[in-house]
Amino acid sequence: MTVATSELLSASKGAELIRSITARSCTRQNLEKLCKQGKLPRSTVSTSPVRVRADLLIEEYVSNIDPRQSVRERPGIAQAVLDAEPKAKVTQQPVQPPRVVKPPADEELPDYTESKKKTEYEKGLILELERKQKEGSLLDREDVERAWANTITRVKSRILATASAAKQRIPHLDPEEVEILKDMLREALFELAAEGER
């Protein structure tokens, strides 16, 4: 779908633009709800009827809206989403009897002094990590992964939107040429993803 960058779109056309560029599921009702809740303030021109600016919609949608939002806000579809994900194969492991652990003989026990030193050393490491975390020099792994995933999603969406932007800036491009450009961008993204999995 190609639109002029300054064009005002209805909720239906805006949702269609979001689906075509970001490959995320978006309906007219979703977009109207987001606009009325004020989650797309820069691209929303009016809320009754909903009119959005085409040139700001995609960027604002990708940066403000979590792709898992619809699952969280509407728990009724959460099970359907989970059912759609591929399930890992469950292989039946043979049941093994519990092992009986014999207490170590006195000669196998570590020296008390050595054990105490090791324990104190480990406690010191834990305290140092806690101190660094409170100072702000350590970050939670989940926060870093979430920020990185958001960055990758924004970059991917921006790259995939390049073909539509090229059509708008170079009006003499044929639809076939735009499709070739889209295919080349997708191939580049697939290659980058394959390199990242190594």
C-alpha positions in Angstrom: 0.0 0.0 0.0 1.5 3.4 -1.0 0.3 6.7 0.4 1.5 10.2 0.3 3.4 11.1 3.4 1.2 14.1 4.2 -2.0 12.2 3.6 -4.7 11.8 6.3 -6.0 8.3 6.6 -9.1 6.8 8.1 -8.8 4.2 10.8 -9.3 1.4 8.2 -6.6 2.7 5.9 -4.2 3.4 8.8 -4.6 -0.2 10.1 -4.0 -1.5 6.6 -0.8 0.6 6.4 0.4 -0.7 9.7 -0.2 -4.3 8.7 1.5 -3.9 5.3 4.6 -2.2 6.6 5.2 -3.8 10.1 3.5 -7.2 9.5 1.8 -6.8 12.9 -1.9 -7.5 13.3 -3.8 -4.3 13.5 -7.5 -3.7 12.9 -9.6 -0.6 12.5 -11.0 -1.1 16.0 -7.4 -1.4 17.5 -6.3 1.8 15.8 -9.4 3.7 16.9 -8.9 2.5 20.5 -5.2 3.5 20.5 -6.0 7.0 19.1 -8.8 7.6 21.6 -6.6 6.4 24.5 -3.9 9.0 23.4 -1.3 6.4 22.6 -0.6 7.8 19.2 -0.7 11.6 20.0 1.6 12.9 17.1 -0.1 11.0 14.3 -3.7 11.4 15.5 -5.4 14.4 13.9 -9.0 13.7 15.1 -10.7 10.9 17.1 -14.2 11.2 15.8 -14.0 10.0 13.1 -10.4 8.8 13.5 -8.0 10.5 11.1 -4.2 9.8 11.3 -1.2 11.3 9.5 0.4 8.7 7.3 3.9 10.1 7.6 4.0 9.7 11.4 1.8 6.7 12.0 4.3 3.8 11.4 7.2 5.3 13.4 4.9 6.2 16.3 3.1 2.9 16.3 6.3 0.9 16.3 8.0 3.0 19.0 4.9 3.2 21.3 3.0 0.0 20.9 4.2 -3.4 22.3 3.6 -6.2 19.8 2.3 -8.4 22.6 -0.1 -5.8 23.9 -3.2 -7.3 22.4 -2.5 -10.6 24.2 -2.1 -8.8 27.5 -5.1 -6.5 27.2 -7.4 -9.2 25.9 -6.7 -12.4 27.9 -9.4 -14.3 25.9 -7.1 -14.5 22.9 -4.0 -15.4 25.0 -4.7 -19.1 24.7 -5.2 -18.9 21.0 -1.9 -17.2 20.6 -0.2 -19.8 22.8 -1.9 -22.6 20.8 -0.6 -21.1 17.6 3.1 -21.2 18.7 4.9 -24.4 17.8 5.1 -26.8 20.7 8.4 -28.4 21.7 8.5 -32.1 21.2 8.2 -33.9 24.6 10.2 -37.0 24.7 9.4 -39.6 27.3 12.5 -40.1 29.5 12.8 -43.5 31.2 12.1 -43.3 34.9 15.2 -43.9 36.9 15.2 -44.9 40.6 16.5 -42.2 42.9 20.2 -42.4 43.7 21.2 -43.1 47.2 23.9 -40.6 48.2 26.3 -41.9 50.8 27.8 -39.3 53.2 31.5 -38.7 52.5 34.0 -40.4 54.7 36.0 -38.2 57.0 39.0 -38.2 54.8 36.9 -36.9 51.9 35.6 -33.9 53.8 37.2 -30.6 52.8 39.3 -28.8 55.4 37.2 -26.4 57.5 39.5 -23.5 57.0 39.5 -23.9 53.3 35.7 -24.2 53.2 35.4 -21.1 55.4 37.8 -19.1 53.1 35.8 -20.2 50.0 32.5 -19.3 51.6 33.8 -15.8 52.6 35.2 -15.2 49.1 31.8 -16.1 47.5 30.0 -13.8 49.9 32.4 -11.0 49.1 31.7 -11.5 45.3 27.9 -11.4 46.0 28.2 -8.2 48.1 30.4 -6.6 45.3 27.7 -7.4 42.7 25.0 -6.0 44.9 27.0 -2.8 45.5 27.6 -2.4 41.7 23.9 -2.9 41.0 23.0 -0.2 43.6 25.5 2.2 42.1 23.9 1.6 38.7 27.0 0.1 37.0 25.2 -3.2 36.4 22.0 -3.7 34.4 19.4 -6.4 34.6 19.7 -8.9 31.8 16.0 -8.7 31.0 16.1 -4.9 30.7 19.1 -5.1 28.3 17.4 -7.9 26.2 14.1 -5.9 26.1 15.9 -2.7 25.0 17.8 -4.6 22.4 14.7 -6.4 21.0 12.9 -3.0 20.8 15.8 -1.5 18.9 16.0 -4.5 16.5 12.2 -4.2 15.9 12.4 -0.5 15.1 15.3 -1.0 12.7 13.5 -3.9 11.0 10.4 -1.8 10.6 12.3 1.2 9.3 14.2 -1.0 6.8 11.0 -2.6 5.5 9.4 0.8 5.2 12.2 2.0 2.9 10.6 0.5 -0.2 7.4 2.4 0.3 9.3 5.6 1.1 11.3 5.0 -2.2 8.1 4.8 -4.1 7.0 8.1 -2.6 10.3 9.9 -3.3 10.9 8.3 -6.7 7.4 8.4 -8.3 8.5 6.9 -11.6 9.3 3.5 -10.0 7.1 0.7 -11.3 5.2 -1.5 -8.7 7.5 -4.4 -9.9 10.6 -2.4 -9.0 9.2 -1.6 -5.6 8.5 -5.3 -5.0 12.1 -6.1 -6.1 13.3 -3.6 -3.6 11.2 -5.0 -0.9 12.5 -8.5 -1.7 16.1 -7.3 -1.5 15.5 -5.7 1.9 13.9 -8.8 3.2 16.8 -11.0 1.9 19.3 -8.7 3.7 17.3 -8.9 6.9 17.2 -12.8 6.6 21.0 -12.9 6.0 21.6 -10.7 9.1 19.3 -12.9 11.2 21.2 -16.0 10.0 24.5 -14.5 10.8 23.3 -13.6 14.3 22.3 -17.2 15.0 25.8 -18.5 14.5 
